[in-house]
């Protein structure tokens, strides 16, 4: 079965049905040989906060070295987002296999008029995947209630009820007490239920099971919670300070999910982590600070401040309003799209004064009409505009906002998902050859048509214009259905080609390929800019990609980028690095080596004090500082930028103070303090894709397409880096060849390096002497020869920087690849 067939099959199931109970899910799990018995399951129920709590627990447990599967709902765009293992979406290939396996069981269920819902099928598939991936713990966000939810087909080792309010009364009961008793059915057999419920709801839960209570303060009876979790202030514009105190333990940390309610959720997650794996306070603090949960008061940019928040009911809107009060801004611009059955007036009422409101509609049958929302907004905003497309409304709000204004997109998680496309969807170039190859094709030829790009240019010298007319380029992206239709029309109008397909795409997106000559695509840019539907941002992306053939000299990275491919020379002051460990430990030897690399043509020196090879022993921050800082101080006078190769924020801070210009973080910002240190120093960042540091040789991530998957992961990391205040012009991305990738996958990353520039950042390839070349090390020279070949290929594919041990040999390869046969 192909993935798109499996995806269509899964989305064909009903969303709800009259039958309640876990029997149907249990039968599907039995068909899978009861995979839930292979893992420790945790259920998280609640009216609000269960998704945030699940993601916090996931982050904490993974920090503790636990392999974690997490099942949440809904996904922003795709059900694959709902099933993740160690932060990675379920691969398409695995999902197709599981659907093929479960189909006979579902056919039997249909024969007895017991067809499951989409949620029930996805629950069974999630548990099947968690078993297949051999995770230690599976975190399951309960769908509705607790007693009859599909996730209750498991026997949990720990569980929580985050909060209780009136919801789904037609299924769960007419009172808070009835709903609380239903949710309390997720309680584990051998441990107390962790809950943030209060008052009558808590009393009802206690009728069912023993509890550990989590809260901010004593309730109206004077009873204090067992675990106190409070927000003590704002650490920065994007993090709050929280303190969690339990019997004999406490945690103080920063939390990127803002609000007093998120502090309470953090308390629930911390308590569960201690129950499940006895996680220590330091690890809990790091895990909580590292949590990522898109669309929940997610700050996307800061000038103007742009926030996406999926608040979808009056209670959530009140919480959102309280968060807005923390920020100082001039005008509030609101993009509002909600479901038709929501109390729109009550959702808007708590918000502060609105300068301009944009009434919009996500692409969903249940969504409210924009004109109906406009009537509600009219009494709350100085100006109201009806913009049917969420993407276009978001563009309009951002364009109308001044740097000191605030743009808020809210009302529905579906609206947030469509707005988030602006940051999450990349336009990927698939052509890999340099423009120079095309331009030189016309040397010695004469043409009758003057250059369209250069007025007055004579036909005899017109190579650039002709090249633009015939140089065919191809780009791929994912668009919303209405956007894909409009783009296809516009591409056709300029004479280009466009192909669109929903097969294999996330269920709400359309895979779109655009092809045309440079001249055609430049005309397309101008048409897209005026096309509406939020396509101005696609126009900007395409315009930037068409300009990628020019050296990115304004990228804010100095000699890191420029005309040709730069060379970063590796200087390991370590005893155990895989190639040159121990050779340059002594300060004098290290300085001599740095000077020699600069003389050989190195544009940057990268100094590392800890090996990241598989099996390497960890080094404390103090020891790493002692290794790298004296060397940085000694070589800082060299006329090249100095980079420090570290994943620890403490080391980066000391190195930047000592004179380093760049932080080369091979962990992908594993230390949550790292982006803030880099931002404070206004330094540059090399951001590498990796799943573990040091590399875990037993970890074999499954990639559907390694380049696409790396682009998606690095895009989210660059959003995080910019949110912390790092200048986007100072970010270089590294796909992480050899880090959790097979040789074939690493070769693909080099061969398709040009596609990585979809992220709008210079691309660094770090391939030097790695084991990926072991099978082709025919010269037996320690993999130097294949490294030099890889450098030439990377340069031809458009890499901006190569990171190598052997500077002289690789500089020679670059001179040949770029036609520079003399030293410059």
C-alpha positions in Angstrom: 0.0 0.0 0.0 1.3 3.5 -0.9 1.2 6.3 1.7 -1.4 8.4 -0.1 -3.7 5.4 -0.2 -3.2 4.8 3.5 -3.8 8.5 4.2 -7.0 8.6 2.1 -8.1 5.4 4.0 -7.5 6.9 7.4 -9.3 10.2 6.6 -12.4 8.3 5.3 -13.4 7.2 8.7 -16.2 8.9 10.7 -15.2 11.4 13.3 -17.9 10.3 15.9 -20.4 7.6 16.3 -23.2 6.8 18.8 -21.4 3.8 20.3 -19.3 4.4 23.4 -16.6 2.2 24.8 -13.2 0.8 24.3 -14.1 -2.6 22.9 -13.6 -1.7 19.2 -10.1 -0.2 19.9 -9.3 -3.3 22.0 -10.1 -5.5 19.0 -7.8 -3.5 16.7 -5.0 -3.7 19.3 -5.5 -7.4 19.6 -5.1 -7.7 15.8 -1.8 -5.9 16.3 -0.9 -8.5 19.0 -1.5 -6.0 21.8 1.4 -3.6 21.3 0.3 -1.5 24.3 1.8 -4.3 26.5 5.2 -3.5 25.1 5.4 0.0 26.5 4.6 1.9 29.7 1.6 4.0 28.8 0.6 7.3 30.4 -2.8 8.9 29.9 -3.4 12.6 30.2 -7.1 13.8 30.3 -8.6 17.1 31.0 -10.8 19.9 29.7 -7.8 22.2 28.9 -4.1 21.9 29.0 -3.7 18.2 28.3 -1.9 18.7 25.0 0.6 21.1 26.6 1.1 18.8 29.5 1.8 15.9 27.2 4.4 17.8 25.3 6.1 19.0 28.5 6.2 15.5 29.8 7.6 14.3 26.5 10.4 16.9 26.6 11.3 16.1 30.2 11.4 12.4 29.8 13.6 12.6 26.6 16.0 14.9 28.5 16.2 12.0 31.0 17.3 9.6 28.3 13.9 8.0 28.0 12.6 7.0 24.5 9.2 8.5 24.2 6.2 8.1 21.9 3.5 10.8 22.2 0.0 10.8 20.7 -1.8 14.2 20.7 -4.8 15.7 19.0 -5.6 17.5 16.8 -2.7 18.0 14.5 -2.2 21.4 12.9 -2.2 20.1 9.4 -1.8 16.3 9.3 -2.5 13.3 11.5 1.2 12.3 11.2 1.9 15.2 13.5 -0.2 13.5 16.2 2.0 10.4 16.4 5.6 11.1 17.2 8.6 9.2 18.6 11.4 11.2 20.1 10.2 14.3 18.4 9.9 12.7 14.9 6.6 12.3 13.1 5.5 8.8 12.2 7.2 8.0 8.8 5.0 7.6 5.8 6.4 4.2 5.1 5.6 2.9 8.6 2.1 4.3 8.5 1.3 2.7 5.2 2.5 -0.7 6.6 0.3 -0.4 9.7 -2.8 0.6 7.7 -2.3 -2.4 5.4 -2.0 -4.6 8.5 -5.1 -3.3 10.2 -7.4 -3.3 7.1 -8.6 -6.9 7.5 -9.6 -6.2 11.1 -11.5 -3.2 10.1 -13.3 -5.1 7.3 -14.4 -7.6 9.9 -15.7 -4.8 12.2 -17.6 -3.3 9.3 -19.3 -6.7 8.7 -20.8 -6.5 12.2 -21.7 -2.8 11.9 -18.9 -1.7 14.2 -16.8 0.6 12.0 -14.3 2.5 14.2 -13.8 6.3 14.2 -10.7 8.0 12.8 -9.5 8.6 16.3 -9.9 5.0 17.3 -7.9 3.7 14.3 -5.2 6.3 14.8 -4.9 5.4 18.5 -4.3 1.7 17.6 -1.8 2.7 14.9 0.0 5.0 17.3 0.5 2.2 19.8 1.6 -0.2 17.1 4.2 2.4 16.0 5.4 2.9 19.6 5.9 -0.8 20.0 7.7 -1.1 16.6 10.0 1.8 17.6 10.7 0.1 21.0 9.9 3.3 23.0 10.1 3.2 26.8 7.0 5.3 27.5 3.9 6.2 25.4 2.1 9.4 26.4 -1.5 9.4 25.2 -3.6 12.6 25.2 -7.2 11.5 25.9 -9.7 12.5 23.3 -13.0 13.0 25.2 -13.6 12.2 28.8 -11.8 9.2 30.1 -14.1 6.2 30.7 -15.0 5.5 27.1 -12.1 7.1 25.3 -10.1 5.0 22.8 -6.9 5.6 24.8 -8.4 3.9 27.8 -7.9 0.5 26.1 -4.4 0.6 27.8 -3.5 0.0 31.4 -1.6 3.1 32.3 1.4 3.2 34.7 0.6 6.9 35.4 -2.1 9.3 34.5 -3.3 12.9 35.0 -6.4 15.0 34.8 -5.2 18.6 34.1 -8.5 20.5 34.7 -12.2 20.0 34.5 -14.9 22.2 33.1 -18.3 21.8 31.4 -17.7 20.2 28.0 -19.2 17.5 25.8 -22.1 17.4 28.2 -24.1 15.2 25.7 -21.5 12.5 26.3 -20.0 13.1 29.7 -22.7 14.5 31.9 -24.5 17.7 32.7 -22.4 18.7 35.8 -18.7 19.3 36.5 -18.8 16.5 39.0 -20.1 13.9 36.5 -17.5 15.0 33.9 -14.8 14.8 36.6 -15.8 11.3 37.5 -15.7 10.3 33.9 -12.2 11.7 33.4 -10.9 10.1 36.6 -11.4 6.7 35.0 -8.0 7.1 33.5 -6.4 6.6 36.9 -3.7 4.0 37.1 -4.1 0.9 39.2 -0.9 1.3 41.2 -0.2 5.0 41.5 -2.2 8.1 42.5 -3.8 10.2 39.8 -2.1 13.6 39.3 -4.6 16.4 38.8 -4.8 20.2 38.6 -8.6 20.0 39.2 -10.1 22.1 42.0 -13.2 22.4 44.1 -16.2 20.2 43.2 -14.3 18.5 40.4 -11.5 17.5 42.7 -14.0 16.2 45.3 -15.6 14.1 42.6 -12.2 12.7 41.4 -11.4 11.7 45.0 -14.5 9.6 45.1 -12.9 7.5 42.3 -9.2 7.4 43.1 -6.3 8.6 45.2 -4.7 11.9 43.9 -1.7 14.1 43.9 -2.9 17.6 43.6 -1.1 20.4 41.7 -2.1 24.0 41.9 -1.0 27.6 42.4 -2.4 28.2 45.9 -4.7 26.9 48.6 -8.3 26.5 47.4 -11.4 28.1 49.0 -11.4 25.6 51.8 -7.8 26.5 52.7 -6.4 23.2 51.5 -3.0 23.6 49.9 -2.0 21.5 46.8 0.5 18.7 47.2 2.6 20.3 44.5 2.7 24.1 44.2 3.3 25.3 40.6 3.4 29.1 40.1 4.6 31.6 37.5 6.9 34.1 39.2 7.4 36.6 36.4 8.6 37.0 32.8 12.2 36.0 32.1 12.1 37.6 28.6 9.5 38.4 26.0 9.4 34.7 25.1 9.8 32.9 28.4 8.3 33.1 31.9 9.8 32.1 35.2 8.2 29.2 37.0 8.7 27.5 40.4 7.4 24.0 41.2 7.7 22.7 44.7 6.7 19.2 45.9 7.4 17.2 49.0 11.2 17.1 49.2 11.9 18.5 45.7 11.7 21.7 43.8 12.3 23.1 40.3 13.0 26.6 39.1 13.2 27.2 35.4 12.1 29.2 32.4 9.1 28.1 30.4 8.5 29.0 26.7 4.7 28.3 27.1 3.5 31.4 28.9 0.9 31.9 31.5 -0.1 30.9 35.0 -2.1 28.0 33.5 1.0 26.7 31.8 2.9 26.8 35.0 0.2 24.5 36.5 0.5 22.2 33.5 4.3 22.2 34.0 3.7 21.1 37.6 1.5 18.2 36.5 4.2 17.1 33.9 7.0 17.4 36.5 5.1 15.3 39.0 4.3 12.6 36.3 8.0 12.6 35.3 9.0 11.8 38.9 6.4 9.1 39.1 7.5 7.4 35.8 11.2 7.7 35.8 12.3 9.5 39.1 13.6 12.3 37.0 15.8 14.8 38.9 15.1 18.5 39.3 17.8 19.7 36.9 16.6 17.4 34.1 13.0 18.5 34.7 14.1 22.2 34.4 15.9 21.6 31.1 13.1 19.6 29.7 10.5 22.1 30.6 12.5 24.9 29.1 13.0 22.9 25.8 9.3 22.2 25.2 7.9 23.2 21.8 4.1 23.3 21.2 3.2 25.2 18.0 0.2 27.4 17.9 -0.1 28.0 21.6 0.8 31.6 22.3 3.6 31.1 19.8 5.7 34.1 19.2 6.7 34.1 15.5 8.5 37.5 15.2 9.1 40.5 17.4 9.1 43.6 15.2 6.2 43.7 15.0 5.3 41.1 17.7 3.4 38.4 15.9 1.6 35.8 18.0 -0.4 32.7 17.0 -2.7 31.3 19.7 -5.4 28.6 19.1 -7.7 29.9 21.9 -11.1 28.6 20.8 -13.5 29.3 23.7 -14.3 32.2 26.1 -12.1 30.7 28.9 -9.1 30.4 26.7 -9.7 34.0 25.4 -9.6 35.3 29.0 -6.3 33.6 29.5 -5.0 35.0 26.2 -6.1 38.5 27.2 -4.2 38.2 30.5 -1.0 37.3 28.5 -1.4 40.3 26.2 -1.5 42.6 29.2 2.2 41.7 29.8 3.4 43.3 26.6 3.8 47.0 25.8 2.8 47.9 22.3 1.1 50.6 20.3 -1.7 49.1 18.3 -3.3 45.6 18.4 -4.1 44.0 15.0 -6.4 41.0 15.3 -6.8 38.2 12.8 -9.9 36.3 13.9 -11.3 33.0 12.5 -13.5 30.7 14.5 -15.9 27.8 14.3 -19.6 28.6 13.7 -20.7 27.0 17.0 -18.5 29.1 19.3 -19.6 32.1 21.4 -17.8 34.7 19.3 -18.8 37.7 21.3 -17.6 36.1 24.6 -14.3 35.1 22.9 -13.6 38.7 21.7 -14.9 40.6 24.8 -11.9 39.9 27.1 -9.3 41.2 24.5 -7.8 44.7 24.9 -8.7 47.5 22.5 -8.3 46.5 18.8 -7.0 49.0 16.2 -7.8 46.8 13.2 -9.6 43.5 13.1 -9.6 41.1 10.1 -12.6 38.7 10.0 -11.5 35.6 8.2 -12.4 31.9 7.7 -10.2 28.8 7.8 -10.9 26.3 5.1 -13.3 24.1 7.1 -17.0 23.5 6.7 -17.6 24.2 10.4 -16.0 27.6 10.2 -18.0 30.8 10.7 -18.6 33.1 7.8 -16.3 36.2 7.9 -19.2 38.6 7.6 -20.8 37.1 10.7 -17.6 37.5 12.6 -17.3 41.1 11.3 -20.5 42.0 13.0 -19.2 40.7 16.3 -15.9 42.5 15.9 -17.5 45.8 14.8 -18.2 46.9 18.4 -14.7 46.0 19.6 -12.4 47.3 16.9 -11.7 50.8 15.4 -11.7 49.2 12.0 -12.9 45.9 10.6 -11.9 44.3 7.3 -13.4 41.1 5.8 -10.6 39.0 4.3 -11.8 35.5 3.6 -8.3 33.9 3.4 -6.5 33.4 6.7 -3.2 33.6 5.0 -4.1 36.9 3.3 -5.5 38.4 6.5 -2.3 37.5 8.2 -0.2 39.2 5.5 -2.5 42.3 5.6 -2.2 42.5 9.4 1.6 42.2 9.3 2.0 44.8 6.5 -0.3 47.3 8.3 1.5 46.9 11.6 4.4 49.2 12.7 7.4 47.7 14.4 6.0 48.6 17.9 2.6 47.1 17.2 1.2 43.6 18.1 -0.4 41.2 15.6 -2.5 38.4 17.0 -4.0 35.5 15.1 -6.6 33.6 17.2 -10.1 32.1 17.4 -9.3 28.6 16.2 -6.4 26.3 15.9 -7.4 25.7 12.3 -6.9 29.5 11.6 -3.6 29.4 13.4 -2.5 26.4 11.3 -3.2 28.4 8.1 -1.5 31.5 9.3 1.6 29.5 10.4 2.2 28.4 6.8 3.9 31.8 6.4 6.8 30.6 8.5 6.5 26.8 8.1 6.2 26.3 4.4 9.4 26.6 2.3 9.8 27.0 -1.4 12.5 24.5 -2.3 14.7 24.8 -5.4 15.3 21.4 -7.0 17.8 22.5 -9.7 21.3 22.0 -8.5 23.6 23.5 -11.1 25.1 26.9 -10.7 24.1 29.8 -13.0 27.7 29.9 -14.3 27.1 26.6 -16.1 24.1 28.1 -17.9 25.7 31.5 -18.7 28.9 29.9 -20.2 26.7 27.8 -22.5 26.3 31.0 -24.7 29.9 32.0 -25.1 30.8 32.8 -28.7 27.1 32.9 -29.8 25.2 35.9 -31.2 21.4 36.4 -30.8 18.9 38.8 -32.4 16.9 39.6 -29.2 18.4 42.2 -26.8 18.5 41.3 -23.2 15.2 41.9 -21.4 17.1 42.3 -18.1 19.7 44.8 -19.3 18.2 47.6 -21.5 20.4 48.7 -24.3 22.6 45.6 -24.2 23.7 44.6 -27.7 22.8 41.2 -29.2 26.4 40.3 -29.5 27.1 40.5 -25.8 23.6 39.4 -24.6 24.3 36.2 -22.8 22.6 37.0 -19.5 19.3 37.8 -21.0 19.2 34.8 -23.2 20.2 32.6 -20.4 17.3 33.9 -18.3 15.0 33.1 -21.2 16.0 29.4 -21.4 17.5 28.6 -18.0 14.6 26.5 -16.6 14.2 26.3 -12.9 12.0 24.2 -10.7 10.6 24.7 -7.2 8.4 22.7 -4.9 6.2 23.6 -1.9 3.0 22.9 -0.1 0.0 25.2 -0.5 -3.6 25.4 0.7 -6.0 24.2 -2.0 -7.2 27.7 -3.0 -3.6 28.9 -3.2 -2.6 25.9 -5.3 -5.4 26.7 -7.7 -4.5 30.3 -8.0 -0.8 29.6 -8.5 -1.5 27.1 -11.2 -3.5 29.8 -13.1 -0.7 32.4 -12.7 2.1 30.0 -13.7 0.1 29.1 -16.9 -0.4 32.8 -17.6 3.4 33.4 -17.8 4.0 30.3 -19.9 5.4 28.1 -17.1 4.4 24.7 -15.9 2.6 23.8 -12.6 1.7 20.5 -11.2 -0.3 19.9 -8.0 -1.2 16.8 -6.1 -3.0 15.9 -2.9 -1.6 12.4 -3.0 0.9 11.9 -0.2 0.5 15.4 1.0 -0.7 16.5 4.5 -4.4 16.2 4.3 -5.0 20.0 4.3 -2.2 20.9 1.9 -1.4 20.4 -1.8 2.0 19.4 -3.1 2.8 22.0 -5.8 5.7 22.1 -8.3 6.4 25.2 -10.3 8.7 25.2 -13.3 9.7 27.9 -15.8 12.5 30.0 -17.2 14.0 32.7 -15.1 12.3 35.3 -17.1 8.9 33.6 -16.7 9.4 33.1 -12.9 10.4 36.8 -12.4 7.1 37.7 -14.1 5.4 35.2 -11.8 6.8 37.0 -8.8 5.0 40.3 -9.7 1.7 38.4 -10.4 1.9 36.5 -7.1 2.5 39.8 -5.2 -0.9 41.0 -6.2 -2.8 37.6 -6.2 -4.2 37.7 -2.6 -4.6 34.5 -0.6 -1.4 35.2 1.3 0.7 34.6 -1.9 2.7 37.7 -1.3 4.9 35.7 0.9 5.3 33.0 -1.7 6.3 35.8 -4.1 8.9 37.0 -1.7 10.3 33.5 -1.3 10.5 33.0 -5.1 12.1 36.4 -5.6 14.8 35.5 -3.0 15.4 32.1 -4.6 15.8 33.6 -8.0 18.5 35.9 -6.5 20.4 33.0 -4.9 22.8 32.9 -7.8 24.2 36.2 -6.6 26.8 36.0 -3.8 25.0 36.6 -0.4 27.4 39.3 0.6 24.9 41.1 2.7 24.1 38.0 4.8 25.8 39.5 7.9 28.3 36.7 8.1 31.3 38.5 6.7 33.9 36.1 5.2 31.7 33.1 5.9 29.9 33.7 2.7 30.8 35.5 -0.5 32.0 34.8 -4.0 32.5 31.0 -4.0 32.5 28.4 -1.3 34.3 29.3 2.0 36.5 26.9 3.9 36.1 26.4 7.7 39.2 24.7 9.1 38.7 22.3 11.9 40.9 22.7 15.0 40.2 20.1 17.6 41.9 20.7 20.9 40.7 17.4 22.3 42.4 14.1 23.2 39.7 11.9 21.5 38.3 13.4 18.3 37.9 10.8 15.6 40.5 12.1 13.2 43.0 14.3 14.9 42.4 13.8 18.6 45.4 14.7 20.7 47.4 16.3 17.9 46.7 19.9 18.9 46.0 19.8 22.6 49.0 21.9 23.5 48.4 25.7 23.1 51.5 26.4 21.0 50.7 23.5 18.7 47.1 24.6 18.3 48.1 28.2 17.5 50.6 26.9 14.9 47.9 24.7 13.3 45.5 27.7 13.1 48.1 29.9 11.5 49.0 27.1 9.0 45.3 26.7 8.0 44.9 30.4 7.4 48.0 30.4 5.3 46.6 27.5 3.3 43.4 29.5 2.6 41.0 28.8 5.5 38.3 31.5 5.7 37.2 30.5 9.2 38.8 28.6 12.1 36.5 26.3 14.1 37.8 25.4 17.5 36.3 22.4 19.4 36.9 21.2 22.9 34.7 18.1 23.1 34.4 15.2 20.7 30.9 14.4 19.3 31.9 11.1 17.8 29.9 8.0 18.7 30.9 6.7 22.2 32.8 9.8 23.1 33.1 10.6 26.8 31.2 13.7 27.9 33.3 16.8 29.0 32.2 19.2 31.7 31.6 22.8 30.7 34.5 24.0 32.8 36.9 21.6 31.2 35.7 22.5 27.7 36.2 26.2 28.6 39.7 25.5 29.8 40.5 23.8 26.5 39.1 26.3 24.0 39.3 29.8 25.6 43.1 30.1 25.7 43.3 29.0 22.1 40.6 31.5 21.0 42.4 34.3 22.8 45.7 33.3 21.2 44.3 33.1 17.6 41.8 36.0 17.8 44.3 38.3 16.1 44.2 36.2 13.0 42.5 37.9 10.1 39.7 35.4 9.9 36.5 34.8 12.0 36.8 32.4 14.9 34.1 29.8 15.5 33.6 27.7 18.6 32.3 24.2 18.2 30.1 23.6 21.2 26.6 22.7 22.2 26.9 24.2 25.7 25.6 27.7 26.3 28.1 28.3 29.1 31.0 27.4 26.8 29.7 29.5 24.0 29.4 32.5 26.4 33.0 32.2 27.5 34.2 31.7 24.0 32.4 34.7 22.6 33.8 36.8 25.5 37.2 35.6 24.6 36.9 36.7 21.0 35.0 34.1 19.0 32.6 35.4 16.4 30.5 32.3 15.6 29.0 29.4 17.6 28.9 26.1 15.7 26.2 24.1 17.5 26.1 20.6 16.3 23.2 19.7 18.7 20.6 21.8 17.0 20.2 24.1 20.1 19.9 21.2 22.6 20.9 23.6 25.4 17.8 25.9 25.7 20.0 28.8 26.9 22.2 28.7 23.7 20.0 30.9 21.4 19.8 33.6 24.1 23.6 33.6 24.6 24.2 34.0 20.9 21.5 36.8 20.6 23.1 38.7 23.6 26.5 38.7 21.9 25.0 39.4 18.5 27.0 36.5 17.2 26.6 34.2 14.3 25.2 30.7 14.5 25.9 27.5 12.6 22.8 25.4 13.3 23.2 21.7 12.6 20.6 19.0 12.3 21.1 16.1 14.8 19.0 13.8 16.9 21.5 13.1 19.6 24.9 14.4 20.8 27.1 12.4 21.0 25.7 10.4 18.1 23.9 7.3 19.3 25.0 4.5 17.1 21.9 2.5 18.0 19.6 5.3 16.9 18.4 4.9 13.3 15.8 7.5 12.5 13.6 6.6 9.5 13.4 9.4 6.9 10.8 9.5 4.2 13.1 11.8 2.3 16.1 12.9 4.2 16.4 16.3 2.5 12.8 17.2 3.0 12.8 16.0 6.6 16.0 17.9 7.4 14.6 21.1 5.9 11.4 20.8 8.0 13.4 20.2 11.2 15.9 23.0 10.6 13.1 25.4 9.6 11.5 24.9 13.0 14.9 25.4 14.7 15.5 28.7 12.8 12.1 29.9 13.9 13.2 29.1 17.5 16.5 30.9 17.0 14.9 34.0 15.6 12.3 34.0 18.4 15.2 34.2 20.9 16.5 37.3 19.1 19.2 35.9 16.8 19.6 38.0 13.6 18.3 35.7 10.8 21.1 37.1 8.6 23.6 35.5 10.9 22.3 31.9 10.7 24.1 29.2 8.7 22.5 25.8 8.4 24.3 22.4 8.4 22.3 19.3 7.4 24.5 17.1 9.7 26.1 14.6 7.4 26.8 11.4 9.3 24.8 12.5 12.4 22.0 9.9 12.5 22.1 9.4 8.7 23.3 6.5 6.6 26.0 7.0 4.0 23.4 7.1 1.3 21.4 9.8 3.2 24.5 11.8 3.8 25.5 11.7 0.2 22.0 12.8 -0.7 22.4 15.9 1.5 25.6 16.8 -0.3 24.2 16.2 -3.7 21.1 18.2 -3.0 22.7 20.9 -1.0 21.1 23.6 -3.2 17.7 22.5 -1.9 18.7 23.4 1.7 18.8 27.1 0.6 15.0 27.0 0.8 15.6 28.0 4.4 17.0 31.4 3.3 20.3 30.7 5.1 23.8 29.9 3.8 24.5 26.2 3.8 27.5 24.5 5.4 28.5 20.9 4.6 30.6 19.1 7.3 31.7 15.9 5.7 35.4 15.8 6.4 36.9 12.2 6.7 33.6 10.9 8.1 32.7 7.2 8.2 30.2 7.8 5.4 33.2 7.5 3.1 34.5 4.2 4.5 33.2 2.1 1.6 34.9 4.3 -1.0 38.3 4.9 0.7 40.1 3.1 -2.0 43.3 5.2 -1.7 43.4 4.2 2.0 44.4 7.7 3.0 42.1 8.1 6.0 39.2 9.1 3.7 40.9 12.3 2.5 40.4 11.6 -1.2 36.6 11.1 -1.0 36.4 14.1 1.3 38.1 16.3 -1.4 35.7 14.9 -4.0 32.8 15.7 -1.7 34.0 19.2 -1.3 34.0 19.7 -5.1 30.5 18.3 -5.4 29.2 20.4 -2.5 30.6 23.5 -4.1 29.1 22.7 -7.5 25.7 22.1 -5.7 25.8 25.5 -4.2 27.2 25.0 -0.7 28.4 28.2 0.9 30.9 26.7 3.4 32.7 23.4 3.7 34.1 22.4 7.1 37.3 20.3 6.7 40.4 19.1 8.5 42.7 19.3 5.5 42.5 22.9 4.3 45.1 23.0 1.6 43.8 19.9 -0.3 40.2 21.1 -0.1 41.0 24.7 -1.1 42.7 23.3 -4.2 39.6 21.3 -5.0 37.5 24.4 -4.7 39.8 26.4 -7.0 39.4 23.8 -9.6 35.6 23.5 -9.1 35.2 27.3 -9.3 37.7 27.9 -12.1 40.2 29.8 -9.8 43.5 28.2 -10.7 45.7 30.7 -8.9 45.8 31.6 -5.3 43.9 34.8 -4.4 
